[in-house]
Amino acid sequence: MKKLLREYILRRLWHGVAKRIRMEKPYIIAMTGTVGKTSAKEAIALVLNQAGRTVLKTSGNMNTETGVALSLLGFSVSPKGLHWLSAIFASWFPPTWPADPRPCYIVEFSADKPGDISFLAGKLPFQAGVLTVITPVHMQFYANLDQLIAEKTSLFQGLQPDGYAVLNADDPNQTAVSLSLPKVIWYGIREKPTNRAGVWARNLELTDKGLAFQLDFIAARKMDSIAKEQPHSLTIQSTLIGRHQVYSLLAAAAVGFGERVAFAKIKKALEEYVVPNGRGKIIAGQKDTLIVDDSYNASPAAVVAGLRMLRPLAKKRRVVAILGRMNELGDLAETAHKEVARAAAGSVDYLVAVGQYEKLMLKEAKAAGLAPDKMLGFATTEQLADKLEQFVRRGDLLYFKGSQNGVQLERAVKRIMARPQDAQHLLVRQYNQNA
């Protein structure tokens, strides 16, 4: 009975979405990937806002087949209990978008199982499609990485004939899909010049304000959707601290390029961008510590990238990595946790492993050369939070990174913040946290 009710609600929601789209014909930008979706979405919104566009976007984790439909019907959180009646009402009488000739809606798609992305792409035709990075995540539902790549790239089934794709040139998993797309704007980090159409960062340098870099725009004559500009370069001073975080800004710049946003406005938006909570945000900690809160979620590639940014940021501080379990890796789980442990052994001064694979990670880190007195393990985040005094020293740089379900390291972050009363504004998932 519950299954039939869920199916009915889902059909009703998408019926309402289809009605709303027919009535108002919004300009839709759809995006997916396994790393950096939300950060890129927020950066894209900033760029389009700078251009004076009315921009709406899916909020939080409203990126599933149900969440996207609810978001497009005006909901920012999923209803509970009898509040689902309001969602059914909205499906019959969809709300109107803001008074704008053509509002822009940025929609984030997630894939928990095969078919999720193609379902959404089939329901929601869009004018621009953006891929972030494709790495092994949610692998328990896929036989291999190729199947996951096929799932993510099925996004472009919903791309309109006159639309364009935004692809990450540094991700080899995106090369094949580019061959079937008529218009592609690439983005990536290149230290050498390239003639590939798109936006490129070079000369990255970590300053006291964050990463600074040169941003190059290269247009292709055959791409009618892009203004036929000569190659153009901007100097960007961002507030980001990690090289991997720059990809979110590049994806946003690529969309701005495709939408013919003035270069000066793209620059202003990128320099105003601040990372969302739980995605590499710097927070003051107790004992004059510096916290890098990357606790929103974790995948192997994201953890390794996060570890690489710590040493330049730390300067004379002791680097402590608190790494929680990475979920939904299927048969790759043990191998992935070993990989992360080896990366930590070569990047940090002290390693704290939390969760199911703590012993495996500590053993691997020791084998990679990290001394036994430079590591510690905890079975749960609660145990970690209660024992922070055991290993935190004055002036440490503390890096928190782990998955969502069953981990949620932000609960430990809150315990060590200099101002825990600010947790509601600085940490992720504070709507139901008691820690």
C-alpha positions in Angstrom: 0.0 0.0 0.0 2.8 2.4 0.9 4.6 1.6 -2.4 1.4 2.4 -4.4 0.9 5.6 -2.4 4.5 6.7 -3.1 4.1 6.0 -6.8 0.8 7.9 -6.9 2.4 10.9 -5.2 5.4 10.8 -7.6 3.2 10.7 -10.6 1.1 13.6 -9.3 4.1 15.7 -8.5 5.6 15.3 -12.0 2.2 16.0 -13.5 2.2 19.3 -11.7 5.8 20.1 -12.8 4.9 19.4 -16.4 2.0 21.7 -16.2 4.1 24.5 -14.6 6.8 24.2 -17.3 4.2 24.2 -20.1 2.7 27.4 -18.7 5.8 29.4 -18.0 8.6 27.8 -20.0 11.5 28.5 -17.6 15.1 28.4 -18.8 16.5 25.3 -17.1 20.1 24.4 -16.3 20.5 20.8 -15.2 23.6 19.4 -13.5 25.0 16.2 -12.0 28.3 14.5 -11.1 29.6 12.8 -8.0 31.7 15.6 -6.5 31.0 19.3 -6.3 27.5 19.6 -7.5 26.1 21.9 -4.8 29.2 24.1 -4.8 29.0 24.5 -8.6 25.2 25.1 -8.4 25.7 28.0 -6.0 28.5 29.5 -8.1 26.4 29.3 -11.2 23.6 31.1 -9.5 25.9 33.9 -8.4 27.1 34.4 -12.0 23.6 34.5 -13.4 22.4 36.8 -10.6 25.2 39.2 -11.5 23.8 39.2 -15.1 20.4 40.3 -13.7 18.7 37.0 -14.3 15.9 35.8 -11.9 17.5 32.6 -10.6 15.9 29.8 -8.6 17.6 26.6 -7.6 17.0 23.3 -5.9 17.8 23.5 -2.2 19.7 21.2 0.1 19.5 17.6 -1.0 16.3 18.1 -3.0 18.0 16.3 -6.0 16.1 13.0 -6.2 13.2 12.2 -8.5 10.9 13.3 -5.7 13.0 16.1 -4.4 13.4 17.8 -7.8 9.7 17.6 -8.4 9.0 19.1 -5.0 11.5 21.8 -5.5 10.0 22.8 -8.9 6.7 23.0 -7.1 8.0 25.5 -4.6 9.1 23.4 -1.7 12.5 23.9 0.0 12.2 20.8 2.2 10.4 17.5 1.9 7.0 17.5 3.5 6.2 15.2 6.4 3.0 13.5 7.5 -0.2 15.4 6.5 1.9 18.2 5.0 2.1 15.9 1.9 -1.4 17.2 1.2 0.0 20.6 0.4 2.3 18.9 -2.2 -0.6 17.2 -3.8 -2.5 20.5 -3.9 0.6 22.1 -5.5 0.6 19.4 -8.2 -3.0 20.4 -9.2 -2.4 24.1 -8.9 1.3 24.8 -9.4 2.6 28.2 -8.0 3.9 30.8 -10.5 7.5 31.7 -10.9 8.6 35.3 -10.3 7.4 37.9 -12.7 10.2 37.6 -15.3 10.1 37.1 -19.1 11.9 33.8 -18.6 13.1 32.8 -15.1 16.2 30.5 -14.8 16.0 27.4 -12.7 19.2 25.5 -11.8 18.4 21.9 -11.0 20.7 19.4 -9.4 20.3 15.7 -10.2 21.5 12.9 -8.0 21.8 9.1 -8.8 21.3 6.6 -6.0 20.5 3.8 -8.3 20.5 3.0 -12.1 17.9 4.9 -14.0 17.6 7.9 -11.7 19.3 10.4 -13.9 17.7 9.2 -17.1 14.3 9.4 -15.4 14.9 13.1 -14.5 16.3 13.9 -17.9 13.3 12.5 -19.6 10.9 14.5 -17.4 12.8 17.8 -17.5 14.1 19.0 -20.9 16.8 21.7 -20.3 18.8 24.2 -22.2 22.2 23.7 -20.5 23.7 20.6 -18.9 26.6 20.6 -16.5 28.8 17.8 -15.4 31.1 18.2 -12.4 33.4 15.2 -11.7 32.6 11.5 -12.0 34.3 9.4 -9.4 33.3 6.0 -7.7 30.4 6.9 -5.4 27.1 4.9 -4.8 29.0 2.0 -6.3 26.9 -0.6 -4.4 24.2 -0.1 -7.0 26.6 -0.4 -10.0 28.6 -3.3 -11.4 31.5 -1.1 -12.3 32.6 2.5 -12.9 31.5 2.3 -16.6 27.9 1.8 -15.5 28.2 4.8 -13.2 29.6 7.0 -16.0 26.8 5.9 -18.3 24.3 6.8 -15.5 25.7 10.3 -15.0 26.2 11.1 -18.7 22.6 10.0 -19.4 21.9 13.6 -18.2 22.2 14.7 -21.8 19.2 12.8 -22.9 17.3 15.9 -21.7 19.4 18.5 -23.5 17.5 20.5 -26.0 18.7 20.5 -29.6 19.8 24.1 -29.4 21.3 23.7 -25.9 24.9 23.2 -24.8 26.9 21.0 -22.4 29.5 22.1 -19.9 32.1 19.4 -19.3 35.2 19.0 -17.1 38.2 18.6 -19.4 40.3 17.2 -16.5 38.0 14.3 -16.0 38.8 11.5 -18.5 35.4 9.9 -17.8 33.7 12.7 -19.7 35.6 12.4 -23.0 33.4 9.8 -24.6 30.1 11.7 -24.1 31.5 14.8 -25.6 31.7 13.1 -29.0 27.9 12.9 -29.2 27.1 16.4 -28.2 26.8 19.2 -30.7 27.9 22.1 -28.4 30.4 21.7 -25.6 32.0 24.3 -23.4 35.0 22.8 -21.6 36.5 23.9 -18.3 39.6 22.8 -16.5 43.0 23.7 -15.1 45.7 24.2 -17.6 49.3 25.5 -17.0 49.9 25.5 -20.8 47.7 27.3 -23.4 44.9 25.3 -25.1 42.8 25.9 -28.1 39.9 24.0 -26.8 36.7 26.1 -26.5 35.9 26.9 -22.9 37.3 28.5 -19.7 40.7 27.6 -18.2 42.4 28.4 -14.9 46.2 28.7 -14.8 48.9 30.1 -12.5 47.1 29.1 -9.3 48.7 30.7 -6.2 47.6 30.5 -2.6 47.6 34.0 -1.1 46.5 35.3 2.3 43.0 35.9 0.9 42.7 32.5 -0.9 43.6 31.0 -4.3 44.4 33.5 -7.0 44.5 32.5 -10.7 44.3 33.6 -14.3 41.0 32.7 -16.0 41.2 32.3 -19.8 38.2 32.3 -22.1 38.6 30.7 -25.5 35.6 30.8 -27.9 34.9 28.6 -30.9 33.4 30.1 -34.0 31.2 27.1 -34.7 29.4 27.5 -31.4 26.5 29.9 -32.1 25.5 30.1 -28.4 28.8 31.7 -27.5 29.7 35.3 -28.2 32.4 35.4 -30.8 34.9 37.0 -28.5 38.7 37.0 -28.9 40.5 35.0 -26.2 40.1 37.0 -23.0 41.9 36.6 -19.6 40.9 37.7 -16.1 42.7 37.7 -12.8 40.6 36.1 -10.1 41.2 36.4 -6.4 39.0 33.8 -4.8 38.3 32.9 -1.1 38.9 29.2 -1.8 41.8 27.3 -0.3 41.9 24.1 -2.3 42.8 23.6 -6.0 40.0 21.1 -6.4 37.5 23.7 -5.2 38.3 25.9 -8.2 36.4 23.6 -10.5 33.1 24.9 -9.1 34.1 28.4 -10.1 35.2 27.2 -13.5 31.9 25.4 -14.2 30.1 28.7 -13.2 32.3 30.7 -15.5 31.6 28.3 -18.3 27.9 28.7 -17.9 28.4 32.5 -17.8 30.4 32.2 -21.0 27.6 30.2 -22.6 25.0 32.7 -21.5 27.1 35.6 -22.7 27.5 37.2 -19.3 29.9 40.1 -19.4 33.4 39.2 -18.3 33.4 41.8 -15.5 30.3 40.4 -14.0 31.7 36.8 -14.1 34.8 38.1 -12.3 32.7 39.8 -9.6 30.6 36.7 -9.0 33.6 34.4 -8.7 35.4 36.6 -6.3 32.3 37.0 -4.1 31.7 33.2 -4.0 31.9 31.6 -0.5 31.9 27.8 -0.1 28.7 26.3 1.2 28.7 24.9 4.8 30.5 21.6 5.3 32.4 21.9 2.0 35.8 23.2 3.0 34.7 26.2 5.2 37.3 27.6 7.5 36.1 28.0 11.1 37.9 29.3 14.2 38.4 26.5 16.8 39.2 26.3 20.5 42.9 26.5 21.6 43.6 28.8 18.7 43.0 25.9 16.3 41.9 26.4 12.7 39.2 24.0 11.5 38.6 23.1 7.8 35.1 21.8 7.9 34.6 19.4 4.9 32.1 17.3 6.7 29.2 17.4 4.3 30.1 14.2 2.5 33.1 12.1 1.3 34.3 10.1 -1.7 37.9 8.8 -2.2 38.8 11.4 -4.8 37.4 14.3 -2.7 39.2 13.1 0.4 42.5 12.9 -1.4 42.0 16.3 -3.0 41.1 17.8 0.4 44.3 16.3 2.0 46.4 17.9 -0.7 45.3 21.4 0.2 46.2 21.2 3.9 50.0 21.6 4.0 50.1 24.9 2.1 47.3 26.2 4.3 48.8 25.0 7.6 52.2 26.8 7.3 53.6 26.2 10.8 50.5 24.5 12.3 50.4 20.7 13.0 48.1 19.1 10.5 45.5 16.7 11.9 43.1 14.8 9.6 39.9 13.4 11.1 38.6 11.1 8.5 35.2 9.3 8.8 33.9 6.3 6.9 33.1 6.8 3.2 29.7 5.2 2.4 28.2 3.6 -0.7 31.4 2.3 -2.3 30.3 -1.3 -2.6 33.1 -3.7 -3.4 35.6 -0.8 -3.6 35.1 0.1 0.0 38.2 -1.5 1.5 40.5 -0.5 -1.3 39.2 3.1 -1.2 39.8 3.4 2.5 43.3 2.1 2.1 44.0 4.6 -0.6 42.8 7.4 1.6 44.9 6.2 4.5 48.0 6.1 2.4 47.3 9.6 1.1 46.9 10.8 4.7 50.1 9.2 5.8 52.0 11.3 3.2 50.0 14.6 3.9 49.4 15.0 7.6 51.1 15.0 11.0 48.3 13.1 12.8 45.5 10.9 11.6 42.2 10.1 13.3 40.1 7.4 11.7 36.4 7.2 12.6 33.9 4.4 11.9 33.8 1.0 10.4 37.2 1.0 8.6 39.2 2.7 11.4 41.5 -0.3 12.1 42.0 -0.9 8.4 42.9 2.7 7.8 45.3 2.9 10.7 47.1 -0.3 9.7 47.5 1.0 6.1 48.7 4.4 7.3 51.3 2.7 9.5 52.4 0.6 6.5 52.8 3.8 4.6 55.1 5.3 7.2 53.0 7.1 9.7 54.2 6.4 13.3 51.8 4.6 15.6 51.9 7.4 18.1 50.7 9.8 15.3 47.3 8.1 14.8 44.1 7.3 16.7 40.8 5.5 16.0 37.2 5.8 17.1 34.3 3.6 16.4 31.7 6.4 16.2 31.5 10.2 15.8 30.1 10.4 19.4 33.2 8.8 20.8 35.4 11.1 18.8 33.5 14.2 20.0 33.9 13.1 23.6 37.7 12.5 23.2 38.9 15.5 21.2 41.0 16.6 24.2 43.1 13.5 23.8 44.8 14.7 20.6 44.0 18.3 19.8 46.8 20.7 20.6 46.9 24.5 20.6 47.3 25.9 17.1 46.5 22.7 15.2 44.9 22.7 11.8 42.0 20.3 12.0 40.5 18.8 8.8 37.2 17.0 9.1 36.0 14.9 6.2 33.5 12.0 6.2 30.2 10.7 4.7 26.7 11.7 5.6 24.6 8.8 6.9 25.9 7.3 10.1 28.9 9.6 10.2 28.1 13.3 10.3 31.4 14.6 11.6 29.9 18.1 12.0 28.8 16.9 15.4 32.4 16.7 16.4 33.2 20.0 14.7 30.7 21.7 16.9 32.4 20.5 20.0 35.7 22.1 19.1 34.5 25.3 17.6 35.5 28.5 19.3 31.9 29.7 19.1 29.6 26.7 19.1 26.7 29.1 19.3 27.4 29.9 15.6 26.9 26.3 14.5 23.4 26.9 13.1 24.9 29.3 10.6 28.3 27.7 9.9 27.7 23.9 10.0 25.8 21.6 7.7 22.7 19.6 8.8 21.8 21.7 11.8 18.1 21.3 11.4 18.1 18.1 13.5 21.4 18.1 15.4 21.5 17.8 19.1 25.3 17.4 19.6 
